Amino acid sequence: MTTAQSPTVLIAGATSSSGVAAAQALHDAGARVLVVGTSAERLAERLPFASGRYVADLANPAAVDALAGKVHDQFGPLDGLIHLVGGWRGGKGLAGQSDDDYDFLHRNVVTTLRNTSRVFLPDIAASPLGRLAIVSSTAVQRPTASGANYVAVKAAAEAWTMAAAAGLRAAQSGNKKEPVAQHSAAVVLVIKAFVDAAARAQAPERDFAGFTDVADFGSAVAGLFDADAASLNGTRLPLVPRA
C-alpha cells in the first residue's frame, strides 16, 4: 500500500482472531481502520489502535443505516468493507440441519452482508481503490450433509458478493456509455479454516494442514488494496496455507 493509497476500511466482525489480524495488517500498511462488533469492551481490548470503534447489530437495517451515518460524519466515505461476520452450526445429516441453526447462520452470514454492502457499496464504487471482501469456505465446493446449513448460507454470501462485483463492473469498465478503468472490486477469499498462534500453542501435537494462519490472512486483506481491480473483481481467491 503506497503513501498515496491510505484507504479507510471498515471491518465487520472485527474481534475474532482473523478480524484482529486483518485490522492490524491494514493499520500497519497505513490504512485508517474502523471496526464494528457487538461488544464495546472487546473492541477496545482487542483493537485499541482502530481509528473508530462501533457497536451495532448488523442484522438490523436501521442499525446499519445509523452506523453508516456515524462513519460518514466522522470519517467520510469508505474505501473498503471487509465482512467477517459468521458462525458455525452443524448437525448429523440433512435431518440434523435444524431451522434454528439455519436462521442463526443466515442472519449472521447473509443478512449482515446484505445490510452492510447495500449501505456502503456506493462508497466502494466511488472510491479509486474500493474493495469489498468476504471470507468463504472450501466446503462450498465440497459440501457435506452435516454442514449443509453452513454451506448453503456461505454459497448465498458468495453469490451476493459476485452480484456486487457485477454491479461494480457494470458501473466502471463495463459501462456501455462511459466506460472507465476498473478501480473497485468485490472478492471472495476462500479458506478451509483459520488457525492462530493460540490454537497452535493449545494443541502442539495437532496437524493444522490446510488451515490458513490469521497472520497470512491479514496480509492477504491488506494486499487487496495493491492488487489490480480488474483482475480481482468477481474472483474466488483461495488463500494457500503456508507450508
N, C-alpha and C positions, 0 to 999 in steps of 0.2 A: 504494500500500500504506500503510494508516494505521498509526499507532503501535500500535493495538490488534491489528493484523494483523502479527505478526512470525513468519512460518512457518519451520519447519525443513524444508529442502528438500534432497533428495539428487539429484545429477546423475550419471547413469551414462554413462560415456564422456566424461569431462569435459575431457580435454586437447586436444580438437580446437578449432579456432578458434570454432566455434559453441558448444561447451561452455564455453569461457572467457568468451565474450560473455554467455551466459546466467547464468553464475555471477557475473560482475561486476555485471550489471544487478540480479540478485536481492540481492546484497550491498549495492549502493548504495541499494536500496529498503528495506533494513532487515531482510531475511531472514537467518536463520542458514543458511549454505550448507555442505553436506557434499558431498564429491566422491569418486568411485571410478573407478579406472582400472587399467592393467596395469603402470605404471611409477611407483615412488615418486619417482624423480628428476624425471620430467616433471611429476608432480602438484605437487611442491614448487616447481619452477621457474616453472610457468605459473599456479599458483593459490595463491600464498603467503597470501592473505587468507582462505582457506577455514577454517572452524572445525574441520573434521575432514577428514582425507585418508586414504583406504583403498585398498589394493591387493587385488584379488580377481578370480578367474576367474568371471565372472557366468554362464558357460555350465555351471558346476558347481553343482548344487543344494546340496551340502554346504557349499561355499564361500559361497554366498549366505546360507544359514542362519547361518553363522558371522559374516558381515558384519552381518546383522540383529541378532544378539546384541550385537555391539560397539556398533552405533549406538544400540540401545535402552539399553544400560548407560551409555553416555556422554552421550546427549542426549535419551533418551526417545523417544516415538513420532514418526514423521514426519508432516508435513502435505502434503508434495509429493514426487513422484518424476518426474523429467524423464529420459526414456530417449533417449539419443543414440548408443547403440552401433550401429554399422553397418558399412559397407564397400561396395565395388563390384567386381563381376566381370562381364564381358561376353564375348560370343562371336559369331561370324558365323552368323546364322540359328539356327533351332532345333537343327540338328545340331551347332552350336558351343557349345551350353549343356551344359558338362561336369558330371558328377556331383560332381567335386571342388569346382567352383565353387559349385554349389548347396548342398552340405554346408557350405562355408565361410560362405555368406550366411545360410543357415538358422540355423547356430549363433550367428552374431554378431547377427543382427537379431531372430529369433523366439525362440530358446531363451533368450537373455539377458532378453528382455522377459517371457517366461512365468515364469522363475525369480524375477525381482525383483518383478514385480507380484503374484504369488501370496503372497510373503512380506510385502510392505508394503501391500497393498490394505486389510487390516483397519485399519491406521493411518489410511489416507486416508479410509475410510468413517467412522471415528470422529471425525475432525478437523472443526472448524467451518468450515474452508476447505480441505478436502482436494482435491488435484489430481494427476492422472496425465496426463502428456502424452508423446506420441511425435512424431517427425518422419517424414513420408512424402513421397511424390513425386507430382508431376503425371503422371508416366508411368503410374501405376496406372490412370488413366482413358484414357490414350493409349499403350498398350504397343507396343513394337517387338519383332520377333523377336530382334534382337541383345541385347536386355535382358530376355529372358523370365525367366531365373532371378531376376534382381534384382526385377523387378516382381511375380513370384509370391510372394516372401517378404515384400515390402512390403505386398502385399494381405493376406497372412496376419496380419501385425502389426496392420494396420488392423482386421481382423475381431476379433482378440483384444481390442483396445482398446475396440471397440464392445460386445463382450460384457462387459467390465469396467464400461462405462457402464450397461449394462442391469442389472447387479448392484447398482450404486450407486443407480440409480433404484428398483429393487425394495425396497431396504433403507430408502429415505427417502421421497420424495414418492409413490412407487408402492406403498408398503407397505399391504396391504389391511386389516391390523388396527390399526396405529398409525402412520398417515402423518405425516411431518414435512416441513417445508420442505426442499427440496433444498439441501444445503450442500457436497456433494462432486461432483466432475466428472472424467470421463475424456474426453480430446480428442485429435484428430489434427491436427497442424499441417502444412500442405502447402506444399511449395516445389518449384521447378524445380531449383535448385541454389544452393549458398551461394557468396558471394564476400566477401573481406575486403580490407583496405587493402593487405596484402602482395601479393595477387594482382593488384590494380589497378596497383600500382607496377611489378610484374614485366612486365605486358603493357598499357602505357598505350594502345596502339593497338587493343586488343580491345574489342568491344562485348559487355558483360555484360547485355544486355537480358533481362529476365525472371528474373535471378538475385536472390536475397534477401541483402542485406547482413547479416552476422552481428550487427552492432550493432542493426539493426532486429529481428532475431530475438530478441536478448536482451531488448529492450523488450517484445516480444510475450509472452515467457515470464513476465516479471515481472508483466505486466498480467493474466495468468490469475488471479492471486490477488485482483484487484479486480473481476473480471467476475462477473456473476450466474451461480451454479452451475447453476440450472435451464435457463438459456438456453445454457450452454456444454456441458453434459453430452451426450455422444453426437454431437458435431458434428465435421465435417471442415472445418477452418478454413483457407482459403487465405491465405497471407501475401503481400499485394500488394506487389511490389517498389517502391522509391522511383523516382520519375521520373528 
